[in-house]
Amino acid sequence: MKRIVECIPNISEGRDLDLVWAIADRIAKVKGVKVLDIDPGFDANRTVITFVGTPDAVSKASFITVKEASELIDMRTHHGEHPRIGACDVLPFVPISGISMEETVALSRRVAKRIGTELDIPVYCYENSAFSALKRDLASCRAGEYEGLEDKLNNPIWKPDYGPDKFNAKSGATVVGARNFLVAFNVNLDTGSLKIAEEIAKNIRESGKVISMDNGEKVRIPGRLKNVKAIGWYMEQYKRAQVSMNLTNIDVTPVHIAYNEVVKLASEHGVKVTGSELVGMVPLRALMDAGRFFGNSGEIPENELVNIAVERLGLDDIRPFEPQEKILEYSLMRYFR
């Protein structure tokens, strides 16, 4: 079995497309690597790049990604809707075939060490690569964002796993780790109300929200869905608010369940859902499961299940959804040819 690793760097630039393509081009020039998807977001000012390859090739290309981002992106002038901590904000690795999670963790840590040593960028290891429970969660590593990073680095608890513990004003920090598949899924509302989007996000995400009791005590109320992270934001490009989610385990909370829950919560606010978008790539089974959920009972061909999912989730709402480009397995088929 061919040894294949997926890498999904999130870089803090989504408006200067020449810069984005320049970084993607450098990745594509690494022998043994195939760029599968480039997904820039204007309002988020962020681009998700997906590439696959052999472990050694992916290791090399991932380091080049961070190096190029650190040279081309200046965090001192960066603004966007998406939380971020650095020029290459997060660098996840996912084992695809012929390689274990343990091996992928080791690969990610080697890359993290090289980033810290050669580029003088503070690095936190997260998810399966984390050295402590505190840093396992991406949101914890990114808390305070770029603007709070200098103070964070002065806190001994948040000493980087690799690299200097001093503030790199131009490049910020990078979060690196090995993880399982994640689906980045945004649901579109027919309102521009950021408040409504944020309230839906608080009620849907696993971490829920903190409320103050009459006696002044603060209590955390869990959200409705497990393995879901969510925020609300307003996207000027689309002139509407979105509930932006990361589904970290689609066996626990599938795409269609997350979508329907947002629909229910939106209706409680007198708001309708117009559709959704998938950022980056999605595993085929996520759409197959959605197709079965929304479709009639009985045997339904694969392509029809995908079409049902695209229609019922409104994946064409903002821009055309191209299954051959956005479904991971279909893109991998081209890579393995």
N, C-alpha and C positions, 0 to 999 in steps of 0.2 A: 504493500500500500504506500502510495506517495505521501511523504511527510509535508503537510501544508498547514501554515499558520495564517490567520487573518489579523491585520492591524487596521485600526480605525482612528487615526489621529484627528483630533478636533483642534483646528487652528483658529486663532482670534482675528480672522479677517474674512468678511463675506461681501465686501463692497468693491474692492479693487480686484477685479477678476483677472487682470493681467498678473498680479502678484500670486493669486491662487493657482493659476495655470502654470506659473513658473515653478512653484513648489511641486505640483503634481508631475510636471515634466521631469524634474530631477528624480522623483521616486520611480517613474516609469523607465528611466534609463538604467536602473539597477538590474543586472542580469539575474533572472530567476524570479522576478516580481511582475505581477500584473495588476494594474490599477483597474478596479471594477466600477467605481462610482465616485463622483465629485459632486457634493451637494451644498452649494453656498446659500446662506440666508442673509438677506440684506439687513433686516431690522435686528436680527440676532448678532449681526456682524461677526459671523462665525461660519466656518466651512467644515463639513465632515467628509473626509476622504477615506475610501475603503480600498485596501489592496491586499493581495494574498501572494504567497510564495513559499519557498523552502525556508526552514528556520534561519539559516545563515543569511540568506538574501533579505528576508524580512528584518532581521536584526540590523543589517547594514542600512536598508532603506528607512527604517524608523529613526535611526540616529541622524541620517541626512535630513529627514523631515524636520526634526527639532532644530538642527543647525541652521537650515534655511529659514525657518520661521523666526529664529532668534536674530538673524541678520536682516530680514526684510520687514519685520513687524516691530513697531515701537509701542509698547504698552502705555507709555506716558500720554499718548494721544488717542488711546482706544476707548470707544464707547459703543455699547450695544445692549440689547435687552437680555441676553443670556448671561448667567453667572460665569465668571472666568477668573483665573488666577495667573495666567501667563500666555505668552505668544503661541506656544504649543500647549494648550491648556491641559489636555488629557491624552494619554497615549495607551490605549487598551490593546491587549493581545488576546486572541481567541483561538484555541486549538481546533483545527478543522478535521484533519485525518492523519493517522500514523504518528501522532504525538500526544503525550499525556498532558494533563493539566499541570502536574508537577514539573515536567520538562518546560512547559510554557512559562511557569513561574520563574524558573531558573533563567530562561532567556530574557524575560522582562527585567529581572534584577541586573543582569549583565548590561543591558542597554541603559538602565537607570544609572548604574555606576559610571558608565562612560559619559553620559550626559553631564553628570555632576562634576566629573574629573576634568573632562576636556572642554566643556562649554561654560563652566563656572555658573551653572544654573542649579538652584536648590530643587531637589526632587523628593517627592513623597511617594511611597509605594502603597497602593490601595488594593481592595478586593482580595483575591487569593494570594497576592504578592505582599500584602501588608505584614509588617513585623510586629504590629500591635493592634488590638481591637479598636483603639482610638482612631487609627488611620485607615481602617478597612473601608469605611464609607466615604464615597467621593464628596458628598455634600459637606462632611466634616473637614476634609482636607481643604476644601474650597471656601469654607466659611470665612467671611470677612472680605472675600474676593481680593483682587489686585490691590485695591485701595487700602486694605487692612493688612497686607502681607508683611510690610516692614515691622509692624508691631508684633505680628504673629511670630516672626522669626526670632524676636527677642525673648519669646517665652520658651523656656527650656523644654516644656512638654512638646512643643512643636518644632524641635530641632529636626532638620531634614534628614531623611534616611541616607541620602547621598548629596554630595556637593556642598557648597559653602552655606553657613548659617547667616550670611549677610545678604541684604536686599539687592537684587539685580533689577534696577529701575527700568531698564529697557525691555528685558525679557520676562520678568516675573519669575514664576516657578512652574514646574511641570509635574503632573500626577501620572504615574506609570503603574500598570499592573496587568495581570492575567485575570480574565473573567470568562463567564459563560456568555452565551448569546444574549443580547439586549435589544429590545425594540424601542426606538425613539418615535413616539406617536403623538401628534398634535391634533386636537379636536377644535374645529372652527365654530365660533358662535356668531349669531346674527346681531351682535351688539358690539359697540366700542367700549363697553364698560369694563375697565380693568378690575374694578371692585368685585363684580360678579364672577369674572374668571378666577380671581384669587380665592374667592369664597368657595367656589366649586373645587378648586385644587386642594384647598385645606381639608375639605370633607371627603375627598376621594383618596388621597395619598395615605399610605400605611401609617406614617408618623402623625397624621391628623393635625390637630391645632391645640394651642394652649389658651385656656380661658381663665379669667379671674373670678373667684367665688365672692360672695357677699362679705366674707370675713377677710378678704384680701389674699387668700391662698390661691396659688396658681395650679391648675389641674390640666393635664394633657388628655384630650379626648381622641381616641384612635380613629383613623379614617376607615372608609368602607372596604377598601381593597388592599389585599396583601401584595407585597413585592411590587409596589407602585410608588414612584416618586413623582411629584407633580408641582408645577408652579403655574400661575396665571400671568399673562402678559398681553400687551396691546401691540399689534403689528401694523405699523404705519403703512407698509407696502400693501397690505391686504385690506386696510381700513376696517379692521375688526379685532376682537379679542380672541385669544386662544387659551385652551387648557393644554399645557405642554407636559407630556408624561414620558417617563422612562419605565418600561415594563421589564423588570429584571428577571422574571421567571414566568414565561407565557404558559407553562403547565399549570401554574397556580392562578394567574390572572391573564387570560387570553386577550387578544386585541378586541374581539367583539364584545366581551364582557365590560372592558374598560370604556369602550365607546357607548354602550347602552347605559352605563352608570352615569356618564356625563350627560347624556340625553335626559335622564330622569332628573338629575340635579338642576340642569338648565331650565327644565319646564317648571320647577318649583320657583324659579326667579322670573317666570314669564318670558323666557328666552328660548329660541330654537337653535338646534345644531344644523349647520348647513353642509357639513362634510368633515373630512379629516385629511391629514397628510402624514406620510411616513418619511422620516428623515434618515438618510443613509439607506441601508439595505435591510430586507426582511426575510426571515426563513420562510420557505414555501409552506411549511405546515401551519404557520400562523394564519395565512390566507385560506388554506384548505379547511382548517377548523372553522373559520368565520363563514366560509361558503356553506359548509354543512349546517351550521347553526341557523343561517338565514334562509337556506334553500329548503326545498321539499324533501321529504324522506325518500329513501331509495338510493340506488346507485347513480351517481352523477359524475361525469368525466372530469378529470383534473382541470382542464382549461375552463370548463363551465363553472366549477367551484371558484376558481380565481376570479372569473368575470362577475359572479354573484357577489363575492366579497368586495370587489372594487366598487360595484354599484351601490351596495347597501351601506358601505362605510363612507361613501362619498369621496373616494380617493382622487377623483378627477375635479374636485371642487375648486381648487386653487390653480392647479396646473395638471396637465395630462400625466396619468400614471402609466408607465411603460413596464409591464411585467417582465419582459426579457432583460431589462436593464436594472430593475429594482429588486427582483427576487434573487436571493443569493445563489441558490442552486442552479438557476438558469444561467447566471453569469459564470459560475464555476464550470459548467459544461463547456463553455467556450474556452476557458483556460486549460481544461484537461484535454482538449482536442489535439 
